[in-house]
Amino acid sequence: MASYTFTIIKAKGEIKKTLEEITKEDSKNKKSLGTGSGIDLSHCIYLGAKYCNQTKDFLKDVKYYRICPPEEHPKLSGAITVQFYK
């Protein structure tokens, strides 16, 4: 599976964070933090950080992601739909 690394810029400096991609089967024993639909994975992470109400610190807690097929969430209309997990 793939991984995705991004940088969080804070007043105290930069933090690199890596999320691991998992399968639907692997996600069954993980806690979901929600689903985001956007233009790309970075946009979905941004939306998760801004709107997630499953945790106080989405960027700290998120560890895994799964790209969802369009038929799984037909009402979401972004170019990509991603489910995030703790």
SEKOLVO-163257 format. One record per residue: residue number from 1; x, y, z of N, C-alpha, C, O, CB in turn. Coordinates in steps of 0.05 Angstrom, whole numbers, padded with zeros to 5 digits, always signed. Glycine has a CB too. Example, Ala and Ser with C-alpha at 12.3 -4.5 7.8 and 13.67 -1.06 7.14 Angstrom:
<rs>
> k, n.x, n.y, n.z, ca.x, ca.y, ca.z, c.x, c.y, c.z, o.x, o.y, o.z, cb.x, cb.y, cb.z
> 1, +00264, -00114, +00156, +00246, -00090, +00156, +00264, -00066, +00156, +00285, -00066, +00169, +00226, -00089, +00181
> 2, +00257, -00045, +00142, +00273, -00021, +00143, +00258, +00001, +00157, +00268, +00023, +00161, +00282, -00012, +00114
</rs>
This chain:
<rs>
> k, n.x, n.y, n.z, ca.x, ca.y, ca.z, c.x, c.y, c.z, o.x, o.y, o.z, cb.x, cb.y, cb.z
> 1, +00017, -00023, +00000, +00000, +00000, +00000, +00018, +00025, +00000, +00042, +00024, +00006, -00019, +00000, +00024
> 2, +00006, +00047, -00007, +00021, +00072, -00009, +00020, +00087, +00017, +00005, +00081, +00035, +00009, +00089, -00032
> 3, +00037, +00108, +00018, +00036, +00126, +00041, +00036, +00154, +00029, +00044, +00159, +00007, +00060, +00121, +00061
> 4, +00028, +00173, +00046, +00027, +00201, +00038, +00039, +00218, +00060, +00030, +00217, +00083, -00002, +00210, +00032
> 5, +00060, +00234, +00053, +00073, +00251, +00072, +00068, +00280, +00066, +00069, +00288, +00043, +00104, +00245, +00072
> 6, +00061, +00295, +00087, +00057, +00324, +00084, +00070, +00338, +00107, +00077, +00326, +00127, +00026, +00330, +00082
> 7, +00072, +00364, +00105, +00085, +00381, +00125, +00064, +00400, +00138, +00049, +00413, +00124, +00108, +00397, +00113
> 8, +00065, +00401, +00164, +00048, +00419, +00179, +00067, +00441, +00189, +00087, +00436, +00202, +00034, +00404, +00204
> 9, +00060, +00466, +00182, +00077, +00489, +00190, +00063, +00503, +00213, +00041, +00512, +00212, +00080, +00509, +00166
> 10, +00078, +00503, +00236, +00068, +00516, +00260, +00088, +00537, +00269, +00110, +00539, +00258, +00063, +00495, +00283
> 11, +00080, +00554, +00288, +00098, +00575, +00298, +00124, +00564, +00309, +00145, +00577, +00307, +00084, +00591, +00320
> 12, +00124, +00540, +00320, +00148, +00527, +00331, +00164, +00513, +00310, +00186, +00502, +00317, +00140, +00508, +00353
> 13, +00155, +00512, +00285, +00171, +00498, +00264, +00153, +00480, +00248, +00129, +00480, +00250, +00193, +00483, +00276
> 14, +00166, +00464, +00232, +00152, +00445, +00214, +00151, +00417, +00226, +00170, +00408, +00239, +00165, +00445, +00186
> 15, +00129, +00403, +00220, +00126, +00376, +00229, +00118, +00360, +00204, +00099, +00367, +00190, +00104, +00373, +00251
> 16, +00133, +00338, +00199, +00126, +00321, +00176, +00108, +00298, +00187, +00114, +00287, +00208, +00151, +00309, +00163
> 17, +00087, +00292, +00173, +00068, +00272, +00181, +00064, +00253, +00157, +00060, +00262, +00135, +00040, +00284, +00190
> 18, +00064, +00227, +00163, +00059, +00207, +00142, +00034, +00191, +00148, +00032, +00181, +00170, +00084, +00189, +00139
> 19, +00016, +00189, +00129, -00008, +00173, +00132, -00004, +00148, +00115, +00006, +00149, +00092, -00033, +00188, +00123
> 20, -00012, +00125, +00125, -00011, +00100, +00111, -00037, +00094, +00098, -00058, +00096, +00111, -00002, +00077, +00130
> 21, -00037, +00085, +00073, -00061, +00077, +00059, -00069, +00049, +00068, -00051, +00032, +00070, -00058, +00078, +00029
> 22, -00094, +00044, +00074, -00103, +00018, +00082, -00126, +00009, +00063, -00138, +00026, +00049, -00112, +00017, +00111
> 23, -00133, -00016, +00064, -00155, -00027, +00049, -00181, -00026, +00065, -00180, -00021, +00089, -00149, -00056, +00040
> 24, -00203, -00031, +00052, -00229, -00032, +00066, -00228, -00054, +00087, -00239, -00050, +00109, -00252, -00037, +00046
> 25, -00216, -00076, +00081, -00214, -00098, +00101, -00198, -00089, +00125, -00206, -00095, +00148, -00201, -00123, +00087
> 26, -00175, -00076, +00121, -00158, -00066, +00143, -00173, -00045, +00160, -00168, -00042, +00184, -00133, -00054, +00132
> 27, -00191, -00030, +00148, -00204, -00008, +00162, -00225, -00018, +00183, -00234, -00002, +00199, -00218, +00010, +00142
> 28, -00232, -00043, +00181, -00253, -00053, +00200, -00245, -00052, +00229, -00262, -00050, +00246, -00260, -00081, +00192
> 29, -00219, -00053, +00235, -00211, -00052, +00263, -00198, -00025, +00270, -00183, -00023, +00290, -00191, -00074, +00268
> 30, -00204, -00004, +00255, -00194, +00023, +00260, -00218, +00041, +00266, -00240, +00037, +00257, -00178, +00034, +00236
> 31, -00213, +00062, +00282, -00233, +00082, +00288, -00234, +00103, +00266, -00214, +00116, +00260, -00228, +00095, +00316
> 32, -00258, +00106, +00254, -00261, +00126, +00233, -00262, +00154, +00244, -00275, +00159, +00265, -00287, +00120, +00217
> 33, -00248, +00172, +00231, -00249, +00200, +00238, -00267, +00216, +00219, -00271, +00240, +00223, -00221, +00212, +00238
> 34, -00277, +00202, +00199, -00296, +00215, +00180, -00286, +00212, +00151, -00265, +00201, +00145, -00298, +00244, +00186
> 35, -00302, +00223, +00133, -00298, +00222, +00105, -00297, +00250, +00093, -00313, +00267, +00100, -00320, +00204, +00091
> 36, -00278, +00254, +00075, -00276, +00280, +00061, -00276, +00276, +00031, -00265, +00256, +00021, -00251, +00295, +00070
> 37, -00287, +00295, +00017, -00288, +00294, -00012, -00277, +00320, -00022, -00287, +00342, -00015, -00317, +00288, -00023
> 38, -00257, +00319, -00039, -00244, +00343, -00049, -00230, +00340, -00075, -00235, +00320, -00090, -00225, +00354, -00029
> 39, -00213, +00359, -00082, -00200, +00358, -00108, -00176, +00340, -00108, -00168, +00329, -00129, -00191, +00386, -00115
> 40, -00164, +00335, -00085, -00141, +00317, -00082, -00138, +00309, -00053, -00153, +00318, -00036, -00115, +00329, -00093
> 41, -00119, +00291, -00047, -00115, +00282, -00020, -00108, +00304, -00001, -00118, +00305, +00022, -00093, +00260, -00019
> 42, -00092, +00323, -00009, -00084, +00346, +00008, -00109, +00362, +00016, -00112, +00371, +00038, -00064, +00364, -00007
> 43, -00127, +00366, -00003, -00151, +00381, +00002, -00169, +00367, +00022, -00180, +00379, +00040, -00167, +00386, -00025
> 44, -00171, +00340, +00019, -00186, +00324, +00038, -00175, +00325, +00066, -00189, +00326, +00086, -00188, +00295, +00029
> 45, -00148, +00325, +00069, -00135, +00328, +00095, -00141, +00355, +00107, -00148, +00357, +00131, -00104, +00324, +00092
> 46, -00140, +00376, +00091, -00147, +00403, +00100, -00175, +00404, +00111, -00181, +00415, +00132, -00143, +00423, +00077
> 47, -00194, +00392, +00095, -00222, +00392, +00104, -00226, +00376, +00130, -00241, +00384, +00147, -00240, +00380, +00082
> 48, -00211, +00354, +00132, -00212, +00338, +00157, -00202, +00354, +00181, -00215, +00354, +00202, -00196, +00313, +00154
> 49, -00180, +00369, +00177, -00169, +00385, +00199, -00188, +00407, +00206, -00189, +00415, +00230, -00141, +00396, +00190
> 50, -00202, +00418, +00187, -00220, +00441, +00193, -00247, +00432, +00205, -00257, +00446, +00222, -00224, +00456, +00167
> 51, -00258, +00410, +00195, -00285, +00403, +00202, -00289, +00378, +00219, -00312, +00373, +00228, -00301, +00400, +00178
> 52, -00269, +00362, +00224, -00272, +00337, +00239, -00281, +00343, +00268, -00268, +00359, +00282, -00246, +00321, +00239
> 53, -00302, +00330, +00276, -00311, +00333, +00304, -00309, +00306, +00319, -00321, +00304, +00341, -00341, +00342, +00304
> 54, -00294, +00287, +00309, -00290, +00262, +00322, -00266, +00262, +00341, -00263, +00244, +00357, -00286, +00240, +00301
> 55, -00250, +00283, +00339, -00226, +00285, +00355, -00219, +00315, +00359, -00228, +00331, +00343, -00202, +00270, +00342
> 56, -00205, +00321, +00379, -00197, +00349, +00384, -00174, +00358, +00366, -00172, +00381, +00359, -00189, +00353, +00413
> 57, -00157, +00339, +00358, -00134, +00346, +00341, -00132, +00326, +00318, -00117, +00306, +00320, -00108, +00347, +00358
> 58, -00146, +00331, +00296, -00146, +00313, +00273, -00118, +00307, +00263, -00111, +00284, +00258, -00163, +00325, +00251
> 59, -00102, +00328, +00260, -00075, +00324, +00248, -00057, +00307, +00266, -00040, +00293, +00256, -00062, +00351, +00243
> 60, -00061, +00308, +00292, -00046, +00292, +00310, -00056, +00263, +00310, -00039, +00244, +00310, -00047, +00303, +00339
> 61, -00082, +00259, +00309, -00093, +00232, +00312, -00095, +00216, +00286, -00094, +00191, +00287, -00120, +00235, +00323
> 62, -00098, +00229, +00263, -00101, +00214, +00239, -00076, +00198, +00232, -00054, +00209, +00233, -00109, +00233, +00215
> 63, -00079, +00173, +00225, -00056, +00156, +00219, -00059, +00141, +00192, -00040, +00133, +00180, -00052, +00136, +00241
> 64, -00084, +00136, +00184, -00090, +00120, +00161, -00111, +00134, +00143, -00127, +00150, +00153, -00100, +00092, +00169
> 65, -00110, +00127, +00118, -00131, +00136, +00099, -00138, +00114, +00080, -00122, +00096, +00075, -00121, +00162, +00084
> 66, -00162, +00116, +00069, -00171, +00097, +00049, -00186, +00113, +00027, -00205, +00128, +00033, -00190, +00075, +00061
> 67, -00178, +00109, +00002, -00192, +00122, -00020, -00216, +00106, -00026, -00215, +00082, -00032, -00173, +00125, -00045
> 68, -00239, +00119, -00026, -00265, +00105, -00029, -00273, +00106, -00059, -00270, +00126, -00072, -00286, +00118, -00012
> 69, -00285, +00084, -00068, -00296, +00084, -00095, -00321, +00102, -00096, -00335, +00105, -00076, -00303, +00055, -00105
> 70, -00327, +00115, -00119, -00349, +00134, -00121, -00376, +00123, -00112, -00393, +00137, -00101, -00351, +00144, -00149
> 71, -00381, +00097, -00118, -00407, +00086, -00111, -00411, +00082, -00081, -00433, +00077, -00072, -00410, +00059, -00125
> 72, -00390, +00084, -00066, -00392, +00080, -00037, -00404, +00105, -00023, -00418, +00102, -00003, -00364, +00075, -00025
> 73, -00400, +00129, -00034, -00411, +00154, -00024, -00421, +00170, -00048, -00410, +00190, -00055, -00389, +00170, -00008
> 74, -00444, +00162, -00059, -00454, +00175, -00083, -00461, +00204, -00080, -00462, +00219, -00100, -00477, +00160, -00094
> 75, -00467, +00213, -00056, -00475, +00241, -00052, -00451, +00260, -00050, -00455, +00284, -00052, -00492, +00244, -00026
> 76, -00427, +00249, -00047, -00403, +00266, -00046, -00393, +00270, -00074, -00391, +00250, -00089, -00381, +00253, -00028
> 77, -00388, +00295, -00081, -00382, +00300, -00110, -00354, +00310, -00116, -00350, +00320, -00138, -00401, +00321, -00119
> 78, -00335, +00306, -00098, -00308, +00314, -00103, -00294, +00296, -00123, -00305, +00275, -00130, -00292, +00316, -00078
> 79, -00271, +00304, -00132, -00256, +00287, -00151, -00246, +00262, -00137, -00241, +00241, -00150, -00232, +00303, -00162
> 80, -00242, +00264, -00110, -00233, +00241, -00094, -00247, +00241, -00067, -00253, +00262, -00056, -00201, +00242, -00090
> 81, -00254, +00217, -00058, -00267, +00215, -00032, -00249, +00197, -00014, -00241, +00175, -00023, -00296, +00203, -00034
> 82, -00243, +00207, +00010, -00223, +00194, +00027, -00235, +00190, +00055, -00247, +00209, +00065, -00197, +00210, +00028
> 83, -00232, +00167, +00066, -00240, +00162, +00094, -00214, +00161, +00110, -00194, +00149, +00103, -00257, +00135, +00097
> 84, -00216, +00175, +00133, -00192, +00177, +00151, -00197, +00160, +00176, -00220, +00157, +00186, -00186, +00206, +00158
> 85, -00175, +00150, +00187, -00176, +00132, +00211, -00155, +00139, +00231, -00133, +00149, +00225, -00174, +00102, +00202
> 86, -00162, +00133, +00256, -00143, +00136, +00279, -00128, +00111, +00283, -00111, +00109, +00300, -00158, +00144, +00305
</rs>
